[in-house]
Amino acid sequence: MENAAELFADIVGQRRSVRAFSKEPVPRSIIEEVFTVAQQAPSNCNTQPWRVVIVSGERCDQLRKVFSDAFLSGEFSMDFPYDGQYEGVYQERQYDAADQLYSAQGIERSDKDKRNAAFMRNFTFFDAPHVAFFFLPEPFGLREAADLGMYAQTVMLGLVAHGLASCPQTALSMSADRLRDALGVPETDKILFGISFGYEDTGHPANRCRVGRAALDDVVRFVG
Ligand SMILES: Cc1cc2nc3c(=O)[nH]c(=O)nc-3n(C[C@H](O)[C@H](O)[C@H](O)COP(=O)(O)O)c2cc1C
């Protein structure tokens, strides 16, 4: 595998958050392969503390309504609530990412209605035919949440390798109780995020968004 490094960089580089999907369903065999390969993700003491529910078809459509109704009615229940706002360089990156996303869609920063409408698309999974929910069982916390992050990135890279696209979404953890009810998930499984996935709708303006990254020197320090 001479070109493994190139191939790897290519797959990592191709992954980005896609916010419009075609309705074409992904064959079950491909979904199973992606999630089977992702089982190779590392975890603290090999605990593999991820619990995943993948929803498709009619159940997916029902959930779009559940989430949208919950958000519009002001209902909000997060297992892992936001603690405060981003500050400093983190806030700058947050604002920059939002600017990129809205300007790709021709939405002015001041146009609250259009921004809200674009945000609401989170709850309909950006029209994706599938959504996966990533739960962390009690009593796990920060350490094991990192395991889930590694697992989820492996899933997303696997999707790219199959010509698929995805969007990780904390927005899908904002109605935790309703979600558990709808999917028959025990109270002890806490929702961290969801990932909408499927084939990219390449014509949608939201998918023109490309956000940058900090330079290596800003984040890595070499010692010795
Ligand atoms: C855990 C996690 C949660 C995220 N939640 C959302 C979300 O709720 N809605 C959304 O549109 N994007 C969400 N994103 C996508 C980020 O905005 C995106 O990863 C970041 O801007 C970098 O862009 P890229 O993924 O296209 O490289 C989330 C990403 C991660 C890793």
The ligand as a Tripos MOL2 file, in Angstrom:
@<TRIPOS>MOLECULE
LIG
   31    33     1     0     0
SMALL
NO_CHARGES

@<TRIPOS>ATOM
      1 C1        -19.4680   17.1840   17.9780 C.3       1 LIG1
      2 C2        -19.8340   18.1220   16.8610 C.ar      1 LIG1
      3 C3        -21.0690   18.7510   16.8780 C.ar      1 LIG1
      4 C4        -21.4620   19.5770   15.8190 C.ar      1 LIG1
      5 N1        -22.7200   20.1120   15.8240 N.ar      1 LIG1
      6 C5        -23.1810   20.7440   14.7250 C.ar      1 LIG1
      7 C6        -24.5490   21.1100   14.6250 C.ar      1 LIG1
      8 O1        -25.3430   20.9260   15.5520 O.2       1 LIG1
      9 N2        -24.9730   21.6780   13.4790 N.ar      1 LIG1
     10 C7        -24.1260   21.9120   12.4180 C.ar      1 LIG1
     11 O2        -24.5860   22.4150   11.3790 O.2       1 LIG1
     12 N3        -22.8130   21.5720   12.4790 N.ar      1 LIG1
     13 C8        -22.3230   20.9870   13.6010 C.ar      1 LIG1
     14 N4        -21.0170   20.5700   13.6600 N.ar      1 LIG1
     15 C9        -20.1400   20.7750   12.5090 C.3       1 LIG1
     16 C10       -19.0710   21.8320   12.7710 C.3       1 LIG1
     17 O3        -19.6270   23.1030   12.6290 O.3       1 LIG1
     18 C11       -17.9480   21.6000   11.7720 C.3       1 LIG1
     19 O4        -17.3420   20.3450   12.0290 O.3       1 LIG1
     20 C12       -16.8490   22.6530   11.8170 C.3       1 LIG1
     21 O5        -17.3580   23.9250   11.4580 O.3       1 LIG1
     22 C13       -15.7050   22.2920   10.8610 C.3       1 LIG1
     23 O6        -16.2060   22.1800    9.5420 O.3       1 LIG1
     24 P1        -16.1090   20.8400    8.6980 P.3       1 LIG1
     25 O7        -16.7220   19.7270    9.4890 O.co2     1 LIG1
     26 O8        -16.8680   21.1380    7.4270 O.co2     1 LIG1
     27 O9        -14.6550   20.5740    8.4450 O.co2     1 LIG1
     28 C14       -20.5720   19.8070   14.7340 C.ar      1 LIG1
     29 C15       -19.3060   19.1960   14.7490 C.ar      1 LIG1
     30 C16       -18.9550   18.3620   15.7910 C.ar      1 LIG1
     31 C17       -17.6040   17.6940   15.7590 C.3       1 LIG1
@<TRIPOS>BOND
     1     1     2 1
     2     2     3 ar
     3     2    30 ar
     4     3     4 ar
     5     4     5 ar
     6     4    28 ar
     7     5     6 ar
     8     6     7 ar
     9     6    13 1
    10     7     8 2
    11     7     9 ar
    12     9    10 ar
    13    10    11 2
    14    10    12 ar
    15    12    13 ar
    16    13    14 ar
    17    14    15 1
    18    14    28 ar
    19    15    16 1
    20    16    17 1
    21    16    18 1
    22    18    19 1
    23    18    20 1
    24    20    21 1
    25    20    22 1
    26    22    23 1
    27    23    24 1
    28    24    25 2
    29    24    26 1
    30    24    27 1
    31    28    29 ar
    32    29    30 ar
    33    30    31 1
@<TRIPOS>SUBSTRUCTURE
     1 LIG1         1 GROUP 0 **** ****
